[in-house]
């Protein structure tokens, strides 16, 4: 499976490799291509009950790939609006286009374009290129 390198235009990242694309009053949330590298197939998604106001860092869903569990958290304080319906019967879209069409869910941020603690693409690239200390 080929992974697209296309990214959404207003994308920001968390240090845990989630991303958010602010688009007016909504935000689209996904996982970075870096986080998904090496994953061959998404078997299922488990959604958690996220009603009302959701705090930044709250677990929204787990992606399952074999024995691996990949958590997806809220990158900002928000209200959950729903999953990406394109993922119905096509979870591989998350892997094929991780930073564009493979977004996982969308939200309404509590603060308009709340970017506190989020990384610009250039900052995120520096984060993922830092060698790990032994």
LINQUI-V19748 format. One line per field, one symbol per residue. phi: phi as a letter, one per 20 degrees, with the letter a starting at -180 (. if undefined). burial: 1 if it has 24 or more other C-alpha atoms within 12 Angstrom, else 0. A space follows every 50 residues. Layout:
# LINQUI-V19748
phi=???
burial=???
This chain:
# LINQUI-V19748
phi=.edfefcffdfccdfenfccdfcmeccddbdfggfegnfebeeacdedfc dmfdfgnffebdedcmeeddfcdffbfacfdqefffegmbffgfefbfdb fegdbccdffdglfdfnedfgfffgffeeffffe
burial=00100011011111111111110001111111111100101110100001 00010101111111000001111111111111110010001111111111 1111111110001110011010010000000000
